[in-house]
Structures are given as structure tokens and as C-alpha cells.
Amino acid sequence: MLERTRHLTAYLTIKELTGEHNGYSVIELCRLGGVSRAAYYKWLNHTDSPNDALNKRIAERIESMHTEHPDMGYRRLRDALEHDEDICVNEKRVLRICRKKKIQSIVKGRHNCCTKPASDPAYVAENILNREFGAERPNEKWVTDVTEFKYGVGTEKAGKIYLSAIIDLCDKRPVSYIISDHNDNPLVFDTFDYAIKENPDVHPLFHSDRGYQYTSNDFRQRIVKAGMRQSMSRVARCIDNGPMEGFWGLMKREMYYTKKYAAKEGLIAAIHDYMNYYTNKRVQRKLEILTPTEYHKKMMLAA
């Protein structure tokens, strides 16, 4: 590898010094560079093969995608190449190019939950979902949760905002989401109401943890009115709501942990941008290399 790199450097130097305005002797420069004249002219007159040209195209697109989304590993890069560029290659090829270009995904952090359990719940549902996270059709199973984000840098006191979201387990799309300064009943209730408004006449199984909002009488009345069944995780069993916890972790690794947000407005804008990216641009292997929106449309047509 070092030998090839040294020769390439010599070839490029010789080419530059023998340009139209320099006039140095190729023979002398080859001797000084420790390469043969035949080898230099072979390199100079080389024409890229279709395979070489494809590798260059892949490398250019990978560098561009990595700049925009440094969290993307080689598997996601391969899937994005297929979905966005119609370039179908295997993972090993993308990995080789990533290593050659020294492209590596960022180190990922850990998500911590912010749900407030109810001290005196008015209603507690059984864990009907029971970790059966698959769904054959849209609006069959919805999961929900609330998470927090902090903003403020340096000596300024950090503020908090809260994000409540509902995710469909079939197509992984965010059915609805609401951002608020407060982790309270209106945050959760508004998220649910908006989901029903955008998806009238659906009756999914609705799963959450035992946060105080979800165990309240007011929320229970909403569930009954919507004709849904309610399911809740067991105490201290985060994995019972695994897809929702996984979504929060994914989101924060990709748009939050590696960045600092000085102002609330900037953080809110970043959340909206990410939700749009995740829903309409981020392909997933579990969705047949489609985005949640594309997979939702496909499943609705098949219904």
C-alpha cells in the first residue's frame, strides 16, 4: 500500500513538472522519483474501467452523505445508495471504500427516559402488546412515549423542552408528535387528539408505559371514545415499549447528542427537520429499503 501511494505521488509530481510551462525532462524526473518511464506513461494513459468509474461515483456520494449525516455507518450508506442513487452494490464494497476514505460513523450516546410514573394511577391496563412488536397493516398497533431535550450552552442555565410522539409499528411512521415546554397532560392529550384527527376511524391497539398522563381518567376516556384497546408496559420493564425507546435513542444519536443547541428555537427547528427526514427520507431495511412514508403508501395500496 505504501509503495503504491509513493508511486502515485511520484506520478502526479512528474505530470505537474512536465506541464506546458515547466519543460522538465520526463526521463530525469522518473529517475529522481524512482519509477520507470514505461510505468509512468502507463499510469498517464490509463483509462478508468466501468468498475473504477463506479467506485469513484460511490466514493463521491458516500463523502457527501457522510458530511450531511455523520451518524451513518456503511450499512445505512449502502441502503441510501440503492434508494437515492439507484446504485446496488454489496456492503463489503461500501465498507472498503469507507475505509479507504477514512469514513467512520460518529460514536453514539445513550438515551435516558424521562417518563414520570403515576403515584396513584386511576387506570392501569394489562400488557396486551406483550412485546409483539410486529404489525401486518398500518394502524394496527400504535406505541407512544415522551422524551426531553435540553438547550443552552456555557454558563447559561439549560432549558428543557419535551417531545411526545406516537409511532405506528407497521410502517414505523410518526403518526403524530407535539413539542411543549411542559411534560404535562395537555402534551400527551394533544398528541393523541392530533393522531385521531389525522387518522379518523382507525382503532389500533394503543400501548404506552405507566406515565401519569396515560393512567389518568381523562386519557382513558379518550381511548374508550376512540374505540381502542389500551395496553401498558409492566413496572420497570422498558423493553415492553422497546420500539418507542429505540426511536428516541435513534433520534438523539442522529441529531442531538453530537450537537449543542444554544437557543430553544434552534432545537425545535432541528426536531421538526429530523422528524421530516426520518419520515420521508431515511430508508430502513425492515421496510424493504423504503422510507416510512413510502412503506405506508405501499401497505395502504395492498390493503
N, C-alpha and C positions, 0 to 999 in steps of 0.2 A: 504493500500500500504506500509506504514512504517513498519507494523507488518510483512508482507511477506518479505520485504527487510532485516529486522533484523533476521528473522528465516533463510533466505538463507545464511547470513553472518555467523551465528552460525553453520549451517550445513557444510559449506566449512571449517571453522576453525576446527571443530571436525574431519572432514575427513583428514585434514592435520596433526593434532596432534596424530591421531591414526594410522599413517602410519607405515610401516615396521620397521623403525629405532627409532620411538618415544615411542611406547608402553604405552601411556596413556589409562586410563580406559574410555570406552565409557559412562558407567553409570555416572561417576563423571563429565565428560565433558558436558553431556547432562544436568545434574543438574546445573552446573555452567552457561551454556548457556541458561537456562530457557526453554528447549524444551524436549519433551518426547522422550524416546528411540525408541518407535514404529514409531513416526513421522520421526525421523532421518533415520531409516532403510527404511522406505517407500520412502523417498526422495533419499537415496543412491541407491536403487534398481530400481528406476523409469526408464522406457524406453520411449524415445520420441515417440509420436504418429506421423503418417504421417503429420498431421497438424502442430505439433510442429517442425518437421524437415523442412517443407516448410517455416515456419516463420523464422527459423534460416537462411535458404538459402536466403530468401528475405532480411533479415537484413544485411547479409554479402554483397550482391550485392548492396544494397542501400548505405551502407557506402563507398564502393569502387567507385560507380558512383558519390556520393556527393564529395568525395575527388578530383576527376578529374574535375567535373563540379559543383562547389558550388552554381551556379545560379539556378540549377534545383529544382523546387518545387515538391510536392508529385504527382501532375498530370503528369508532364513530367517523373518522376521516374516510375510511373505505366506504362506509354506507352513504355518507354525504356525496362522495364522488359518483356513486351509482345513481343516487336520487337526483342530484342537482346538475351533474355534468354528463350523465349517461356514459360514464366510464366504469366498466365492470371488470375489476381485477381482484385477485385474492389478497388476503390480509398480509401474507408474507411479503408480497411485493411492496405494499404500502409501508410495512414495518422497515424494510431495507432502506427505502427512500427516506423515511423519517430519521433513521439512524445516521444516514449519510449527511443529511441536512441538520443534524443535531436538534431535531424537533421532538419535544417531550411535553406531555401534558403536565399542568401545574399540580402541586401537592394539594390534596383535598382535605378539608377540615371535617369536623363532626357537628351534626345538628343536635341541638338540645330542645326538648319540648317545653312549651310554656303554659300548657293547659292547667287551669285551676279546678281541682276536683271539688265536687259538691260536698259540703259538710253534712247537709241534711237533704238528700235528694227527694224530690216529690215523686219521681217516677224513674225506675230502673228497668231497662229492657234486658232480655236474655241475649246472649251472643249467638244470634241466629246465623250470622255470616260464617262464624266458626272457621275463619281462615280459608274459606273457599273463595279465593280472590279472582277466579276466572269468571267470565260472563260471555254468553253466546251472542247477545244482542245489546245494542245501546239502550240505556235507561232501564236496565235490569237490576243493577246494583250501583248505588252511589256511596261514596265514603267522604267524610268531612273532618276538618280539624282547624285549629287556629295556631299561628306561629307569630313570633315577634321579630322585629328588626330594630337595630339601634343606629342612630346617626349622631354626628358631632365629632370633631377632631381636636386633638391637642388638649388645652386646658378648659375648653368649653364643655359644659355639662352635657352628657349624652342624652338625647331624647329617644323615645320609642314610638313605633307605630306597629299596628297589628294587622295581619292578613288572615282572613277567613276564606276558605275555598271548599268547593265540592268537586270531586273527581269521579268520572264515570269509569268503572272497572273494565268495560268492554273496549272502548276506544281511547282510554286514558286522557280524554279531553277535560279541561276545566269547564264544568257546567256553568259555574258562576264563581265570582270572587268579589270581596269587598275589603277596602282598606280603611282603617279607622285609627284615631288616637287612643281609643279605649278598648280594652278586652272585656266587653260587656254584652248584655242580652241583645241590644239593637244590632251589634256587629253580626252575630250569628243569625238572628231572625231575618235581617235584611238579605243576607247571603241566600238563605233558604227561599225567601219570598221571590227574589230575582230569578232563582233557578226554576221555580214553578211558573213564573211569568213567561220565561223564555221557552219552557218545555211543558205546555199545558197538556192535561190528560195523560200524563205518564204516572206510573205507580211503582217506582223502584223500591227495593229493599234499601233502607237508609241506615247506614252504620256510622257510629261515632264512638269516641271514648265517653267517660262518665263526667265530663266537664259540667260545671253547674248550669251552663246555658242549656245543654241538651237534656238535662234531667228535670228541667222546670216544667210546671204545668202549662205555661204559655206555649212552650215549644211542643209539648205533647199534643196540645190541641191543634197545632199546625199540621203535625204528622197525620192525625186522625182525619182532619178536614181534607187533606190531600189524598187520602185513601192509601197510605203507605204502611208498611210494616217497619217497626223500629228495632234496630239491633245495636248493642253496645259492647265494647271491649270489657273484659274482666279487669278487676282491680290489679294494677301494677303489671299489666301484660301489654306493653306497647306493640308487640308483634301482632296482636289481634287487629290492629289497624295499620299493618305493615305498609300497604301501598301508599297511604297518606304520609306516613313518616318518611318513606322513601322519596316521595315527591318533594317534601320540604328539604331533605338532605341534598337532593339533586339540584334544586333551585339555588340553594345557598352556596353550594360549591361552585356553581357556574356564574353567579352574578353578585355574590355578596361577600364571601369570606376573603377574597383576594383584593377587595377594593375598600376605599374609605369614602363615606358619604358625609360631607360637612353639613349639608342642609337637608331638611325634610323633603323639600320639593324635588331635589335631585334623586333621592332614594325612591320616592313614589314614582317618578318617571321611569326609573330603572326597573321597578317591579312591573309596571304596565308593559314596558318593552319586552321584558323576559316572558311574561305570560303570552304575549303575541308571538314571540319567537318559538316558544315551546309548543303552542297550539298549531301554528301554521307553517313552521319552517324546520323544526327539529324532528328528523326521522327517527324511528325506533324499530329495532329488529323484531320485537314482539308484535309489531303492527305491520309486518311484511315490508319493511323499509319504506313506510309511509308516515306522514305526519298524523297526529290525532284527528285533524280536520279531514284529511283525505281518507283515513280509515273509517271515520264516522259516516262519510258520504257513501263509501263503498258498502258498508254494512246496512245502511238505510235502504239502498237500492236493492240489496239482496233480500230484504225483509218481505 
